[in-house]
Amino acid sequence: MNQDRTLARTAGILYLVTFATSIPALALKTPLLQEGAQPELATWGALLEILLAFACVGTAITLLPITRRHNEPLAVGFVVSRTLEASLILVGVLCVMALASLHGSSADAALRALHGWTFLLGPAVMASVNALLLGTVLLRARLVPPLIPAIGLIDAPILLASSIGVLFGAWTQTSPIGAASALPIAVWELSLGVWLTVKGVRAAETAPARVAVRVG
């Protein structure tokens, strides 16, 4: 249990790191993406998003020894989905760095469009998949209070539906609909990060040992 507490606390801290890096990174890079200005600030935002990508993968890796005891396919799937999310974040970083380096070039529109799609697939689509995978394990094993994973599990299909709406041009990701559908996922990840950091995970119920009966 001491090892589980250490792993859970590490995962919680990494979840909090994702918030500490993603929010200022978005603020730093947005002017470059919208107005083509302040490339220096955007470069700092790119650095924060590199840290964000590593923190994303770290949350899944540190929780894997705990979650795989309860559902290995979902636990491993969470590592894969979190890695895909981090990969999309890094693609977005490349777009920002290219925009900062090639400021004012004819490729700016294409780079901004590519970044927009990575922003949809990463923080929206993959975040929903993450919630479905990890939330299911945490809820079934009762490793954290049920309300925490329930928030993610309820909102995941809503955010996926909203992402499909963005894909087909019904609304934008930053519209009131897009923002409202993403907010509960942020609440789920933040509350999970705080709980894991402060409390860790609950002890799982131990299944009764099987007794081997020798016949003959």
ZIURMO-V166092 format. One record per residue. PHI is phi as a letter, one per 20 degrees, with the letter a starting at -180 (* if undefined). BURIAL is + if it has 16 or more other ideal C-beta (glycine too) atoms within 10 Angstrom, else -. Layout:
phi = {PHI;PHI}
burial = {BURIAL;BURIAL}
This chain:
phi = {*;f;f;f;f;f;f;f;f;f;f;f;f;f;f;f;f;f;f;f;d;f;f;f;f;f;f;f;e;g;g;f;f;e;d;m;c;l;f;f;f;f;f;f;f;f;f;f;f;f;f;f;f;f;f;g;f;f;f;f;f;f;e;g;g;e;f;f;f;d;a;f;g;f;f;f;f;f;f;f;f;f;f;f;f;f;f;f;f;f;f;f;f;f;f;f;f;f;f;f;e;d;g;n;e;f;e;g;f;f;f;f;f;f;f;g;f;f;f;f;f;e;f;d;f;f;f;f;f;g;f;f;f;f;g;f;f;f;f;f;e;l;f;c;g;g;f;f;f;f;f;f;f;f;e;g;f;f;f;f;f;f;f;f;f;f;g;e;m;f;b;d;f;e;f;g;f;f;f;f;f;e;g;f;f;f;f;f;f;f;f;f;f;f;f;f;f;e;d;m;d;f;f;f;f;e;f;f;f;e;d;f;d;e;d;n}
burial = {-;-;-;+;-;-;+;+;+;+;+;+;+;+;+;+;+;+;+;-;+;+;-;-;+;-;-;+;+;-;-;+;+;-;-;-;-;+;+;-;+;+;+;-;+;+;-;+;+;+;-;+;+;+;+;+;+;+;+;+;+;+;+;+;-;+;+;+;-;+;+;-;-;+;+;-;+;+;+;-;+;+;+;+;+;+;+;+;+;+;+;+;+;-;+;+;+;+;+;+;-;-;-;-;-;-;-;+;-;-;+;+;-;+;+;+;+;+;+;+;+;+;+;+;+;+;+;+;+;+;+;+;+;+;+;+;+;+;+;-;+;-;+;+;-;-;-;+;+;-;+;+;+;-;+;+;-;-;+;+;-;+;+;-;+;+;-;-;-;-;-;-;+;-;-;-;+;+;-;-;+;+;-;+;+;+;-;+;+;-;+;+;+;-;+;+;+;-;-;+;+;-;-;-;-;-;-;-;-;-;-;-;-;-;-;-}
